[in-house]
Amino acid sequence: MIQLTVAIPTYNGEQRLPDLLRHLQAQVTVDDLSWEVLVVDNNSTDATAAVVQAFQADFPCPLRYCFEPVQGAGAARQLAVREAKGEIIGFLDDDNWPEPTWVAAAYAFAQQYPQAGAYCSRISANYEVAPPDGFQRLQMYLAINERGSKPSLYAPEHPVLPSTAGLVVRRSAWLETVPPDLASRRHWLKRSDGNDCSEDVEALSYMQRSCWQIWYNPAMQTWHQIPARRLERDYLLALFRSLGLSRAMTRMAGKPSWRMPLLLVYSLNDLRKVARHWFKYRQQLATDLTAACELQLLVWSALSPFHQMWFTSLSEAQRLIARP
């Protein structure tokens, strides 16, 4: 019986996937643990399938492949949950390099914390080039997760939740709480890579509201490979624009609809932060990339409730027009 599944959603991962699979080949696991690796090809157009096939003959555990034609990491994760044979599912992005003890640490934590519906890795960065000055203030948005050397609980009263990179979930908890088609999968929140900036938070919000705990497990050490292109100005500004636009959705994820007016309060507070940030950095925004990204995040966070309402109204109008 398979107890743990390592699920790898990947899009055009021909170049990145081999390094990750080699790190998984080097895992040191306990004798009584039966595990598998499941690669979810998210509509790739390169040789991702051939890469998986080349590794299958000499892999220390079952290595399976499946194809998800709907573009977006959220769709790939949903397929992974449906196809996984293990009750414990560890998600690794194709640019995550886990330490040799990652699988064993993921399984051990599930036994030690039975109320943990999900728990995230300690994720450090391998930057191809040096990040901008002060970028440690923003590195969490690149799925860098450094919360110390001890396990810690994500408290429900604090609106902070991890990304799904390096995340481990209980399959039963996910199926019990997370809707098959998350509400946040809207076209206006999609980035150019087809991913949605709010899906991760929304999925874990449902789980947390259902009395499952969300934890940080530093024993699951992972290294996120950050290529130079992901630190270019145009890429980062576009990323933080998308993150800002998703704020209305993530702030209300899993919350009752009667709390929607709170978004206007958040928006006013964001506008106050925009004014303060601009006044502080107005002479440096052309040269200080970190400050420019922070301003982009604040501006679009303030606009996100109106952006969401506009597209919600437009989608409803289109639905009514299309009705026979």
Secondary structure, 3 states (H helix, E strand, C coil): CCCEEEEEEECCCCCCHHHHHHHHHCCCCCCCCCEEEEEEECCCCCCHHHHHHHHHCCCCCCEEEEECCCCCHHHHHHHHHHHCCCCEEEECCCCEEECCCHHHHHHHHHHHCCCEEEEEEEEEEEECCCCCCCHHHCHHHHCCECCCCCCEECCCCCCCCCCCCCCEEEHHHHHHHCCCCCCCCCHHHECCCCCECCHHHHHHHHHHHCCCEEEEEEEEEEEEEECHHHHCHHHHHHHHHHHHHCHHHHHHCCCCHHHCCHHHHHHHHHHHHHHHHHHHHCCCCCCCHHHHHHHHHHHHHHHHHHHHHHHHHHHHHHHHHHCC
